[in-house]
Structure formats: C-alpha cells, structure tokens
Amino acid sequence: MFLDFLDHHCDIYHAVNEGNSPGYGLPSSDEYSYPETPDITDQECHFGIKSASINIVQNELTNDMDSRIKLTLPFGVDIRVNDKIVSKETGYSYIAEIPRHPRNHHTFVYIKRTGTGRAL
C-alpha cells in the first residue's frame, strides 16, 4: 500500500509575505517569514534519503552542506513553493521547490537544505 510507504512525519509552514516599506514613499520589498506554529502538523511523508544529492564544501572554519531530497506526500496536501518543512525525526528544516502531482496519485516535491556544520 502507498500509505505504508509514508514512514516519516513532518511539519509544514507556509511562507508569509511581510512586505515592509522603508518609508519616504518608497514601495515595499518582498520579505518572507514563517509563522511560529506550523500550518500542517505531524503530516505523514517519506524523505527519499537514497535519492538525495548532497554536497559538502570544506572551508577553513566550517563545513557547508547543501542537500536536495525528494519528499513524498499523499495527494491533496497543501504544500507550496518556498514552504518550510521540518522533519519530526531529525529536526532538520528544508525549503520546498515546485510540487508535482504525478497522475493525481501522490505529491512529491524536491526540498533543499543549506546549512553550516561545525569545524572538524
């Protein structure tokens, strides 16, 4: 069954546009943030770790890790571009790319994580 494949859980936060004008009659710029509480809590999902594309760049002070992972969700889950996804198992946060709905059966979206690790 497809639902047995969804063996992880995540929280989903929708991006909120908080355009702030610098004043003096200038137009506001697009600034996005995420709410304190998730819009979707404890959503069943699957993080495709084996299909992950991970790059680690070793710098002088820190190691930078960029990863792109395939996230699979049930069809109909409200996930959008630039949403923040937080894994319940690891606590890592990711940013969503464009969601796809193959044959209206399920939803998958590539998610990106950019972070900085501690020095070795």
C-alpha positions in Angstrom: 0.0 0.0 0.0 1.1 3.5 -0.7 0.3 4.7 2.9 2.7 2.1 4.3 5.5 3.8 2.2 4.9 7.1 4.2 7.1 6.2 7.2 8.2 9.7 8.3 6.4 12.7 9.8 6.9 16.4 9.2 5.5 19.9 10.0 4.8 22.3 7.1 5.0 26.1 7.4 3.6 28.3 4.6 5.7 31.4 3.7 4.0 34.7 4.7 4.8 37.9 2.7 5.6 40.7 5.1 6.4 43.5 2.7 7.9 46.4 4.7 8.3 49.8 3.2 11.5 51.6 4.2 9.4 54.8 4.3 9.7 58.1 2.4 7.1 56.9 -0.1 9.2 54.0 -1.4 7.5 50.8 -2.3 7.7 47.8 0.0 10.1 45.0 -0.8 9.2 41.3 -0.6 10.2 39.8 2.7 9.0 36.4 3.7 8.9 34.8 7.1 7.3 31.7 8.6 4.8 31.6 11.4 5.7 30.3 14.9 3.2 27.4 14.7 3.1 25.0 11.7 0.2 25.2 9.2 0.2 21.4 8.9 1.3 19.4 11.9 2.5 15.8 12.0 2.0 15.1 8.3 2.8 11.6 7.1 5.5 11.7 4.4 8.6 10.0 3.1 12.1 11.6 2.9 13.9 9.9 -0.1 17.3 9.9 1.5 18.7 7.4 -1.0 17.8 9.8 -3.8 19.4 12.7 -2.1 22.0 14.9 -3.8 24.4 16.1 -1.1 27.4 18.4 -1.5 29.8 19.2 1.3 32.3 22.0 0.8 35.2 22.2 3.3 36.1 25.7 4.2 38.7 27.0 6.6 36.4 27.5 9.6 33.3 25.5 8.8 31.9 22.8 6.5 29.0 23.9 4.3 26.4 21.2 3.4 23.9 21.6 0.6 21.4 18.8 0.0 18.4 18.2 -2.3 16.0 15.5 -1.2 12.8 14.1 -2.7 9.8 14.4 -0.3 6.7 12.2 -1.0 3.3 13.2 0.4 -0.3 12.0 0.0 -2.2 13.7 -2.8 -4.1 16.8 -1.7 -1.6 18.0 0.9 -1.3 21.8 0.8 2.4 22.3 0.0 3.6 25.3 -1.9 6.9 26.7 -3.3 9.1 28.1 -0.6 7.3 26.3 2.2 9.4 25.3 5.2 9.3 21.6 6.0 10.7 20.4 9.4 11.4 16.7 9.9 9.9 15.3 13.2 12.6 12.6 13.4 15.7 14.8 12.8 14.5 18.3 13.4 16.2 19.5 10.2 14.4 22.2 8.2 14.1 22.3 4.4 12.7 24.7 1.8 10.3 23.3 -0.9 10.7 23.7 -4.6 7.8 23.2 -7.1 5.4 20.5 -6.0 4.5 17.8 -8.6 1.3 15.6 -8.7 2.0 12.5 -10.9 -1.3 11.2 -12.2 -3.1 12.8 -9.2 -2.0 9.8 -7.1 0.5 11.4 -4.8 2.6 14.6 -4.4 6.3 14.9 -4.5 8.5 17.9 -4.1 12.2 18.4 -4.0 13.3 20.1 -0.8 16.6 21.8 -0.2 18.7 22.2 2.9 21.5 24.6 3.2 23.3 24.6 6.5 26.7 25.1 8.1 28.3 22.5 10.2 30.9 22.8 12.9 34.6 22.7 12.1 36.2 19.3 12.1 
